[in-house]
Amino acid sequence: MAIKTMPEKLKRLPELANNLWWSWNPDARATWRMLDYPLWRTTVHNPVKMLHEIDDETLKARAADPAFVRHLNKVMMEYDHMMGNSDSWFVSNHADLVDKKIAYFSFEFGMHVSLPIYSGGLGILSGDHIKEAGDIGLPFTGVGFMYPQGYFRQKIPSHGWQESHYEHLDMEKSPIELVRDENGNELIISVEIGDQTVCARVWHVNVGRANLYLMDTDVEQNAPWNRELSARLYGGDVETRIRQEIMLGIGGVRLLRALDIAPEIWHMNEGHSAFLVLELVREIVAKTGCSFHEAALQVRPKAIFTTHTPVPAGHDAFSFNLMDKYFGQYWPQLGLDRTGFMNLGAHEESWGEAFNMTVLALKMSGAANGVSQLHAEVSRNMWQSVWPEKKEKDVPIIGVTNGIHVPTWTALPLEELLNKHLGPDWMERHDDQAMWERINDIPDEELWKIHMELRTKLFEEIRSRTRKRWSAGHRDATQVLTTGAFLSTRALTIGFARRFATYKRATLIFRDPDRLKRILMNPHAPVQIIFAGKAHPADDPGKHLIQTIYNIAKSHDWGGRIAFVEDYDMHMGRYLKQGSDIWLNNPRRPREASGTSGMKAALNGVPNLSILDGWWVEGYNGANGWAIGEGIDLDDPEAQDAADAESIYRLLEEEIVPLYYDRDRDGVPRGWVNLMKESIRSNAAKFSMRRMVKEYTEQLYIPAMKAE
């Protein structure tokens, strides 16, 4: 079913719907609410689906409504100006480099809930990166996979053990477009993977000024097992993973060649795409007949690598036998023998020597970075063996701390408040620290009123989700209570939402249950905790953590003060990071490379209660939140858990809860609001994606563009 034919005055609605720019532009978002608000809600904010399902009478009514037409025309003028890219930061500051294209490869991209091809932090970061790159005018192209089944939908039965359900994405009703060749046929690229040729069609996503191309192996040219190669994100065994990574790296290069896109810079976001450097070398060897080493000298200065994982086991590594199977016919094309090829990625793993994708990326890149200053330090120590001749401090891995896309993650009511007090152009200047000094000029009452509104929206969304599942017969009474029906609108609310991996210690706060109960059930100063997040489908220890918390939430002993919200996604993430009172983060230091959920909370005036790990080492200033454990590392994990739990309890009892409930006659907690203001003032610019992408541009992209 095609998008309905639009009345003349609404003819550009499909164009707007098919560029995700609308999702972070308030006026553009308002267009869809004004068009048909009930449909906007039932389609879960998917304008493309709306334009398929909207009735003709509604379209006629909006076309006859002067106010709506006027609003749409205003939005499209803003859209056209944005797409014109005449006054963006990059064009204004680096006009001589606007033709130097950047290709950015990532396994996942989290841009909007209507395109569920992301699982968590890495994908959200990639989505924010490509949005901001377009916002500031970088000549930026993303490359990844189109996962028809996306990442799994989480269901928690009454026994609490996570179940994974996959739903097939309706391509016609998604903000994507099939790429065709000059004859109107599907553009097909192919890659030799072992002894088989695997084909992929290509989907295009408009992300503001930036472009994203996604490969999809579900085509008739492929055998059934190859059609499934890109079906799911992070699905399958180690052999599926290497085949996916061959497709992403080698296939991604061939995709750009087929589109006649010639990048100057090749940016690998994590090691999943590192095979791309081999394909670039192969092209040069085939074209010029030069040696591998001569070709590599041309590739390295143009390759950039970002590592995200501070845990050795988190880096992809493949056995030499598996590499033989899939690259035995490939390495001769590079001008290498087996030994020379294996040495490109050879690394001693806990289970033996293997081909490590991070080692390959580090050896074949001209520049590399970690995603926080602490993570860069950890990475220099972890990967010193790649540069045995260098001292650890001289290992060439710099730190570029992550950031968040401010237009995406700022709550609309807060954005309107900032328009009033910082000026209507504050969003264009949001990486200017000096501008944020004026946050203290906002009256306490106004900021607190906005926060109360966002809290109410959070509770309403949780209850709405629960009500829908109950009405559909997907909940028993116990599950209804477990997912938040007893949450109080007045209790201090702690938010904890992230991937459930063991190092994130989701259950740490329950270490002393009796003490925690006393904190939560204080009748004069109640506290409640909302948990959300998914465990990887193959991560049973992570699932066990979810089950533990779910069973606690289910127990009447906790008085409804614990809730677990299932099927966490970007949509629910906004509500939690904007409507919680405190954002809790307690990973085992230093395993949190950066983390960005706390940045989103801080931007919205939600203070962090966090371990001094990742970004919080740089963000915490003593007045904008709380540090768990004060950065003290103990050798004994059990002792560390005990010390960190004690720190959480003490901070809640002595500082956090008293400050939150200290209200004046107007019901405003002045001290708490000052804390909220400091959270915004100190973090908004410093941890913005704009700051981050500008740092990538100045420190990594431009030097590579100018390298000979």
PAKE-144135 format. One record per residue (C-alpha): residue in three letters; x, y, z. Coordinates in steps of 0.25 Angstrom, whole numbers, padded with zeros to 4 digits, always signed. Each point is the difference from the previous one (the first is absolute). Layout:
AlaXYZ
...
end
This chain:
Met+0000+0000+0000
Ala+0006+0013-0004
Ile+0000+0013+0007
Lys-0014+0007-0003
Thr+0000+0011-0011
Met+0001+0013+0007
Pro-0008+0013-0002
Glu+0008+0010-0008
Lys+0002+0009+0013
Leu+0005-0012+0007
Lys+0009-0006-0011
Arg+0013+0001+0007
Leu-0005-0008+0013
Pro+0007-0013-0006
Glu+0013+0007-0002
Leu+0000+0005+0014
Ala-0004-0014+0006
Asn+0011-0006-0007
Asn+0011+0008+0006
Leu+0003-0003+0015
Trp+0003+0015+0002
Trp-0015+0002+0004
Ser+0003-0009+0012
Trp+0009+0011+0007
Asn-0006+0012-0006
Pro-0012+0005+0010
Asp-0008+0007-0011
Ala+0001-0012-0009
Arg-0004-0010+0011
Ala-0012+0009+0003
Thr-0004-0001-0015
Trp-0004-0015+0002
Arg-0007+0003+0013
Met-0008+0010-0007
Leu-0003-0009-0012
Asp-0007-0011+0008
Tyr+0004-0001+0015
Pro-0007-0013+0003
Leu+0007-0007-0012
Trp+0013+0007+0004
Arg-0001-0008+0013
Thr-0005-0013-0005
Thr+0011-0001-0011
Val+0010+0003+0011
His+0005+0013-0006
Asn+0002-0006-0014
Pro-0003+0011-0011
Val+0002-0010-0011
Lys-0010-0010+0006
Met-0010+0012+0002
Leu+0000+0004-0014
His-0003-0014-0004
Glu-0012-0002+0010
Ile-0006+0014+0001
Asp-0013+0002-0006
Asp-0003+0009-0012
Glu-0010+0009+0008
Thr+0011+0004+0010
Leu+0009+0003-0011
Lys-0010+0009-0007
Ala-0004+0007+0013
Arg+0015+0003+0003
Ala+0002+0005-0014
Ala-0012+0009+0002
Asp+0005+0005+0014
Pro+0008+0013-0003
Ala+0008-0001+0014
Phe+0005-0014-0003
Val+0004+0004-0015
Arg+0007+0012+0006
His+0007-0009+0010
Leu+0004-0010-0010
Asn+0006+0011-0010
Lys+0008+0005+0012
Val+0006-0013+0003
Met+0003-0003-0015
Met+0007+0013-0001
Glu+0009-0003+0012
Tyr+0002-0014-0006
Asp+0004+0006-0013
His+0010+0009+0007
Met+0006-0011+0008
Met+0002-0009-0013
Gly+0006+0012-0007
Asn+0012-0001+0010
Ser+0005+0014-0004
Asp+0003+0005+0015
Ser+0003-0013+0007
Trp+0012+0000+0010
Phe+0009-0009-0010
Val-0003+0008-0012
Ser+0002+0013+0007
Asn+0014-0004+0006
His+0005-0010-0010
Ala-0005+0003-0013
Asp+0012-0005-0007
Leu-0003-0014+0005
Val-0015-0002-0003
Asp+0003-0010-0011
Lys+0008-0009+0009
Lys-0011-0011+0004
Ile+0000-0007+0013
Ala-0005-0015+0000
Tyr-0004-0004+0014
Phe-0002-0015+0002
Ser-0008-0006+0012
Phe-0007-0013+0003
Glu-0012+0007+0005
Phe-0007+0014-0001
Gly-0010+0005+0010
Met-0007+0012-0005
His-0015-0002+0002
Val-0009-0010+0006
Ser-0007-0002-0014
Leu+0013-0006-0005
Pro+0004-0010+0010
Ile+0014-0004-0005
Tyr+0007+0002+0013
Ser+0002-0007+0014
Gly+0006+0010+0009
Gly+0011+0010+0003
Leu+0009-0002-0012
Gly-0012+0001-0010
Ile-0006+0012+0007
Leu+0014+0007-0001
Ser+0001-0003-0015
Gly-0014+0006-0002
Asp+0004+0012+0008
His+0013+0001-0008
Ile-0006+0000-0013
Lys-0011+0010+0004
Glu+0010+0010+0005
Ala+0010-0002-0012
Gly-0012+0004-0009
Asp-0004+0012+0009
Ile+0014+0006+0000
Gly+0001-0003-0015
Leu+0011-0011-0001
Pro+0000-0008-0013
Phe-0004-0012+0007
Thr-0005-0014-0004
Gly-0004-0011+0009
Val+0001-0015-0004
Gly-0006-0011+0008
Phe-0011-0011-0001
Met-0015+0000-0002
Tyr-0005-0011+0010
Pro-0014-0004-0004
Gln-0002-0006+0013
Gly+0008+0011+0008
Tyr+0004-0002+0014
Phe-0010-0009+0009
Arg-0012+0005+0007
Gln+0001-0004+0015
Lys-0011-0007+0007
Ile+0000-0003+0015
Pro-0009-0011+0004
Ser-0005-0002+0014
His+0012-0008+0004
Gly+0009+0011-0004
Trp+0009-0007-0010
Gln+0002+0009-0013
Glu-0006-0005-0013
Ser+0005+0005-0013
His-0010+0002-0011
Tyr+0003+0005-0014
Glu-0010+0008-0009
His+0002+0002-0015
Leu+0002+0015-0004
Asp-0010+0005-0010
Met+0009+0006-0010
Glu-0011+0008-0007
Lys-0004+0007+0013
Ser+0014+0003+0004
Pro+0009+0013-0003
Ile+0008-0007-0010
Glu+0001-0001-0015
Leu+0006-0011-0009
Val+0012+0004-0008
Arg-0002-0003-0015
Asp+0010+0000-0011
Glu-0001+0009-0013
Asn-0010-0010-0006
Gly-0009+0000+0012
Asn+0004-0014+0005
Glu+0004-0002+0014
Leu+0015+0003+0002
Ile+0007-0013+0004
Ile+0014-0001+0006
Ser+0007-0014+0002
Val+0011-0005+0009
Glu+0007-0013+0000
Ile-0001-0006+0013
Gly+0007-0013+0001
Asp-0004-0009-0012
Gln-0013+0008-0002
Thr-0004+0013-0006
Val-0009+0008+0008
Cys-0009+0011-0006
Ala-0006+0012+0007
Arg-0010+0011-0004
Val+0001+0014+0006
Trp-0009+0009+0008
His+0002+0015+0001
Val-0004+0008+0012
Asn+0000+0015+0000
Val+0006+0005+0013
Gly-0001+0015-0001
Arg+0011+0004-0009
Ala+0007-0013+0002
Asn-0002-0013-0008
Leu-0001-0014+0006
Tyr+0001-0013-0009
Leu-0004-0013+0006
Met+0003-0014-0006
Asp-0011-0011+0000
Thr+0003-0014-0004
Asp-0014-0005-0001
Val+0000-0001-0015
Glu-0004-0011-0010
Gln+0014-0001-0005
Asn+0005-0006+0014
Ala-0002-0014+0006
Pro-0009+0000+0011
Trp+0011+0000+0011
Asn+0006+0012-0007
Arg-0013+0007-0001
Glu-0001+0000+0016
Leu+0014+0006+0001
Ser-0005+0014+0003
Ala-0013-0004+0006
Arg+0003+0003+0014
Leu+0009+0009+0008
Tyr+0010-0008+0008
Gly-0006-0013-0003
Gly+0007-0014-0003
Asp+0013-0006+0004
Val+0015+0004-0003
Glu-0001-0005-0014
Thr-0012+0009-0003
Arg+0007+0012+0006
Ile+0013-0002-0009
Arg-0009-0001-0012
Gln-0008+0013+0004
Glu+0013+0007+0003
Ile+0005-0004-0014
Met-0012+0005-0006
Leu+0000+0013+0008
Gly+0015+0003-0003
Ile+0002-0005-0014
Gly-0014+0001-0004
Gly-0001+0014+0005
Val+0012+0005-0008
Arg-0006-0006-0013
Leu-0013+0006+0003
Leu+0006+0014+0000
Arg+0007-0003-0013
Ala-0013-0004-0006
Leu-0006+0013+0004
Asp+0012+0007-0005
Ile+0003+0006+0013
Ala+0015+0002+0002
Pro+0003+0002+0015
Glu+0013+0007+0004
Ile-0002-0005+0015
Trp-0004-0014+0004
His-0005+0000+0015
Met-0002-0013+0007
Asn-0009+0001+0012
Glu+0005-0012+0008
Gly+0007-0012-0007
His-0012-0006-0006
Ser+0003+0007-0014
Ala+0015-0002+0001
Phe+0001-0009-0013
Leu-0003+0013-0008
Val+0015+0003+0001
Leu+0004-0013-0007
Glu-0010+0003-0011
Leu+0006+0014-0002
Val+0014-0007-0001
Arg-0005-0010-0009
Glu-0005+0010-0010
Ile+0013+0008+0000
Val+0008-0013-0002
Ala-0009-0005-0011
Lys+0000+0014-0007
Thr+0015+0003+0001
Gly+0007-0013+0002
Cys+0007+0005+0012
Ser+0004-0007+0013
Phe-0009-0002+0012
His+0009+0009+0008
Glu+0000+0011-0011
Ala-0015+0000-0001
Ala-0002+0000+0016
Leu+0008+0013+0000
Gln-0011+0006-0008
Val-0011-0005+0008
Arg+0004+0002+0014
Pro+0000+0016+0000
Lys-0014-0001-0005
Ala-0005-0010+0010
Ile-0005+0004+0014
Phe-0004-0010+0011
Thr-0009+0002+0012
Thr+0001-0010+0011
His-0012-0001+0010
Thr+0004-0012+0009
Pro+0009+0000+0012
Val-0002-0015+0003
Pro+0009-0009-0008
Ala-0010-0011-0002
Gly-0010+0010-0007
His+0009+0002-0012
Asp-0003-0010-0012
Ala+0010-0010-0002
Phe+0000-0012-0010
Ser+0008-0013+0000
Phe+0010-0002-0011
Asn-0008-0012-0005
Leu-0012+0009-0002
Met+0009+0011-0007
Asp+0006-0011-0009
Lys-0014-0004-0004
Tyr-0005+0014-0004
Phe+0013+0007-0004
Gly+0008-0011-0006
Gln-0003+0005-0014
Tyr+0001+0014+0004
Trp+0013+0003+0006
Pro+0008-0004-0014
Gln-0008+0012-0006
Leu+0007+0009+0011
Gly+0014-0005-0004
Leu+0001-0008+0013
Asp+0003-0014+0005
Arg-0008-0006+0011
Thr+0010+0004+0011
Gly+0001+0014-0005
Phe-0015+0001+0000
Met-0003-0006+0014
Asn+0011+0009+0006
Leu-0009+0012-0004
Gly-0010-0004+0011
Ala+0008-0010+0009
His-0003+0001+0014
Glu+0001-0009+0012
Glu-0014-0002+0006
Ser-0004-0007+0013
Trp-0003-0012-0009
Gly+0012+0000-0009
Glu+0006+0008-0011
Ala-0011+0006-0010
Phe-0002+0011-0010
Asn-0005+0012+0007
Met-0008+0010-0007
Thr+0004+0012+0009
Val+0015-0004-0002
Leu-0003+0000-0015
Ala-0006+0014+0001
Leu+0011+0006+0008
Lys+0011-0005-0009
Met-0007+0005-0012
Ser-0005+0013+0005
Gly+0007+0014-0001
Ala-0007+0004+0013
Ala-0008-0006+0011
Asn-0008+0004+0012
Gly-0007-0004+0013
Val-0013+0006+0004
Ser+0003+0006+0013
Gln+0014+0005+0006
Leu+0000-0012+0010
His-0004-0009-0011
Ala+0012+0005-0009
Glu+0009-0003+0012
Val-0005-0014+0002
Ser+0001-0003-0015
Arg+0014+0005-0001
Asn+0003-0010+0011
Met-0008-0011-0007
Trp+0006+0001-0013
Gln+0014+0004+0002
Ser+0004-0013-0006
Val-0003+0005-0013
Trp+0011+0010+0001
Pro+0010-0007+0009
Glu+0011+0010-0003
Lys-0009+0011+0007
Lys-0002+0004+0014
Glu-0014-0002+0004
Lys-0002+0015+0001
Asp+0004+0002-0014
Val-0009-0011-0006
Pro-0008+0008-0011
Ile-0014-0001+0005
Ile-0006+0013+0004
Gly-0012+0003+0008
Val-0012+0007-0007
Thr-0011-0001+0011
Asn-0014-0004-0005
Gly-0012+0010-0001
Ile-0015+0000-0003
His-0008+0007-0010
Val-0006+0011+0007
Pro-0012+0003-0009
Thr-0004-0015+0001
Trp+0001-0002+0015
Thr-0005+0014+0006
Ala-0014-0001+0005
Leu-0010+0009-0008
Pro-0005+0007+0013
Leu+0014+0003+0004
Glu+0004+0004-0014
Glu-0011+0011+0000
Leu+0004+0005+0014
Leu+0014+0001-0005
Asn-0005+0008-0013
Lys-0006+0010+0010
His+0012+0002+0009
Leu+0012-0003-0009
Gly-0006+0005-0013
Pro-0007-0007-0012
Asp+0014-0003-0006
Trp+0006-0007+0012
Met-0001-0013-0007
Glu+0009+0005-0011
Arg+0010+0004+0010
His-0001-0012+0010
Asp+0015-0003+0000
Asp+0003+0014+0005
Gln+0003-0002+0015
Ala-0001+0015+0002
Met-0015+0000-0004
Trp-0003-0011+0011
Glu+0005+0009+0011
Arg-0014+0007-0002
Ile-0007-0012+0005
Asn+0000+0005+0014
Asp-0009+0012-0004
Ile-0012-0010-0002
Pro-0009+0002+0012
Asp+0000-0013+0008
Glu-0015-0001+0000
Glu+0000-0001-0015
Leu+0010-0010-0001
Trp-0006-0009+0011
Lys-0014+0001-0007
Ile+0007-0005-0013
His+0006-0012+0008
Met-0013-0003+0006
Glu-0007+0000-0013
Leu+0011-0010-0006
Arg-0002-0009+0013
Thr-0015+0000-0003
Lys+0003-0004-0015
Leu+0009-0011+0005
Phe-0011-0006+0009
Glu-0011+0001-0010
Glu+0009-0007-0011
Ile+0003-0011+0009
Arg-0015-0002+0004
Ser-0004+0002-0015
Arg+0009-0012-0004
Thr-0004-0008+0011
Arg-0015+0002-0003
Lys+0002-0003-0015
Arg+0007-0013+0004
Trp-0011-0004+0010
Ser-0011+0004-0010
Ala+0006-0009-0010
Gly+0000-0012+0009
His+0016+0000+0002
Arg+0000+0003+0015
Asp-0005-0007+0012
Ala-0003+0008+0013
Thr+0014-0002+0006
Gln+0007+0005-0013
Val-0008+0012+0000
Leu+0004+0004+0014
Thr+0015-0004-0003
Thr+0001+0009-0012
Gly-0004+0013+0008
Ala-0014+0001+0004
Phe+0003+0003+0014
Leu+0010+0011-0003
Ser-0002+0013+0008
Thr-0001+0013-0007
Arg+0007+0007+0012
Ala+0011-0010+0004
Leu+0014+0003-0004
Thr+0002-0008-0012
Ile+0014-0007-0004
Gly+0001-0004-0014
Phe+0009-0012-0005
Ala-0001-0003-0014
Arg+0011-0007-0009
Arg+0005-0013-0005
Phe+0000-0011+0010
Ala+0014-0005+0000
Thr+0006-0005+0013
Tyr+0011+0011+0001
Lys-0011+0011+0001
Arg-0004-0006+0013
Ala-0015+0002-0001
Thr-0003-0007+0013
Leu+0011+0007+0008
Ile-0010+0009+0007
Phe-0007-0012+0006
Arg+0013-0005+0007
Asp-0006+0004+0014
Pro-0015-0002-0002
Asp-0005+0004+0014
Arg+0008+0013-0001
Leu-0006+0003-0014
Lys-0014-0003+0005
Arg+0002+0010+0011
Ile+0004+0011-0011
Leu-0011-0003-0010
Met-0012-0002+0010
Asn+0003+0012+0009
Pro-0015+0006+0001
His+0005+0014+0001
Ala+0011-0001-0011
Pro-0004-0012-0009
Val+0010-0004-0012
Gln-0003-0009-0011
Ile+0009-0007-0011
Ile-0004-0002-0015
Phe+0008-0010-0007
Ala+0000-0003-0015
Gly+0010-0006-0010
Lys+0003-0013-0008
Ala+0010-0011+0001
His+0006-0006-0013
Pro-0008-0012-0004
Ala+0012-0009+0003
Asp+0004+0007+0013
Asp-0006-0009+0011
Pro+0007+0007+0011
Gly-0006+0013-0005
Lys-0014-0006+0000
His+0002-0005+0014
Leu+0002+0014+0004
Ile-0013+0004-0006
Gln-0008-0012+0006
Thr+0006+0004+0014
Ile-0005+0014-0001
Tyr-0013-0004-0006
Asn-0003-0010+0012
Ile+0004+0011+0009
Ala-0010+0010-0006
Lys-0010-0011+0000
Ser+0001-0003+0015
His-0010+0007+0010
Asp+0012+0002+0009
Trp+0005+0012-0008
Gly-0014+0008+0000
Gly+0000+0003-0015
Arg+0013+0008+0001
Ile+0007-0008-0010
Ala-0005+0000-0015
Phe+0006-0007-0012
Val-0005+0006-0014
Glu+0002-0010-0011
Asp+0004+0002-0014
Tyr+0009+0012+0002
Asp+0002+0008-0013
Met+0004+0014-0004
His-0015+0005+0002
Met+0000-0005+0015
Gly+0014+0004+0002
Arg-0004+0015-0002
Tyr-0011-0001+0010
Leu+0009-0006+0010
Lys+0012+0009-0002
Gln-0009+0012+0000
Gly-0010-0003+0011
Ser+0009-0008+0011
Asp+0005+0008+0012
Ile+0014-0007+0001
Trp+0007-0008-0010
Leu+0007-0012+0006
Asn+0013-0006-0007
Asn+0009-0010+0008
Pro+0009-0008-0010
Arg+0012-0007+0005
Arg+0011+0011-0003
Pro+0007+0001-0010
Arg-0009-0008-0009
Glu-0010+0011-0004
Ala+0008+0006-0012
Ser-0009+0012+0000
Gly-0015-0001+0001
Thr-0010+0010-0005
Ser-0013-0003+0007
Gly+0005+0009+0012
Met+0004+0011-0010
Lys-0015+0000-0005
Ala-0005+0000+0014
Ala+0009+0012+0004
Leu-0004+0008-0012
Asn-0014-0001+0005
Gly+0003+0004+0014
Val+0001-0014+0006
Pro+0012-0001+0009
Asn+0009-0012-0001
Leu+0003-0010+0012
Ser+0012-0007-0007
Ile+0013-0008+0001
Leu+0011+0009-0004
Asp+0002-0007-0013
Gly-0001+0003-0015
Trp-0005+0014-0002
Trp-0004+0003+0014
Val+0015+0001+0004
Glu+0000+0012-0009
Gly-0014+0005+0003
Tyr-0001+0000+0015
Asn+0004+0013+0007
Gly-0005-0002+0014
Ala-0012+0008-0002
Asn-0008-0006-0011
Gly-0003-0014+0005
Trp+0007-0011+0009
Ala+0012-0009-0002
Ile-0002-0014+0005
Gly+0013-0005+0007
Glu+0008+0012-0003
Gly+0008-0007-0011
Ile+0007-0010+0010
Asp+0003-0013-0007
Leu+0002-0013+0009
Asp+0006-0013-0005
Asp-0011-0009+0006
Pro-0013+0001-0008
Glu-0008-0004+0012
Ala+0006+0011+0009
Gln-0002+0010-0012
Asp-0015-0003-0001
Ala-0001+0001+0015
Ala+0007+0014+0000
Asp-0008+0005-0012
Ala-0014-0005+0006
Glu+0004+0007+0013
Ser+0003+0013-0007
Ile-0014-0001-0007
Tyr-0007-0002+0013
Arg+0007+0011+0007
Leu-0002+0010-0011
Leu-0015-0003-0001
Glu-0002+0001+0015
Glu+0009+0012+0003
Glu+0000+0009-0012
Ile-0009-0004-0011
Val-0014-0003+0007
Pro+0001+0012+0010
Leu+0004+0010-0011
Tyr-0012-0005-0009
Tyr-0010+0001+0011
Asp+0005+0014+0005
Arg-0012+0008-0006
Asp-0003+0015+0003
Arg-0014+0005+0002
Asp-0003+0000-0015
Gly+0004-0015-0001
Val+0013+0003-0007
Pro+0013-0008+0004
Arg+0009+0012-0002
Gly+0013-0007+0003
Trp-0004-0012-0010
Val-0004+0010-0011
Asn+0014+0006+0002
Leu+0006-0013-0002
Met-0009-0002-0013
Lys+0005+0013-0005
Glu+0015-0004+0002
Ser-0003-0013-0006
Ile-0004+0007-0013
Arg+0010+0011+0001
Ser+0012-0009+0002
Asn-0003-0011-0010
Ala-0009+0005-0012
Ala+0011+0006-0008
Lys+0011-0009+0005
Phe-0007-0013-0004
Ser-0007+0004-0012
Met+0001-0007-0013
Arg+0004+0013-0007
Arg+0012+0001+0009
Met+0004-0014-0003
Val-0002+0000-0015
Lys+0008+0013-0001
Glu+0011-0006+0008
Tyr+0000-0012-0010
Thr+0000+0010-0011
Glu+0012+0008+0005
Gln+0008-0011+0007
Leu-0002-0012-0010
Tyr-0008+0004-0013
Ile+0007+0012-0004
Pro+0014-0005+0002
Ala-0004-0013-0008
Met-0006+0009-0011
Lys+0013+0007-0001
Ala+0009-0012+0001
Glu+0008-0003-0013
end
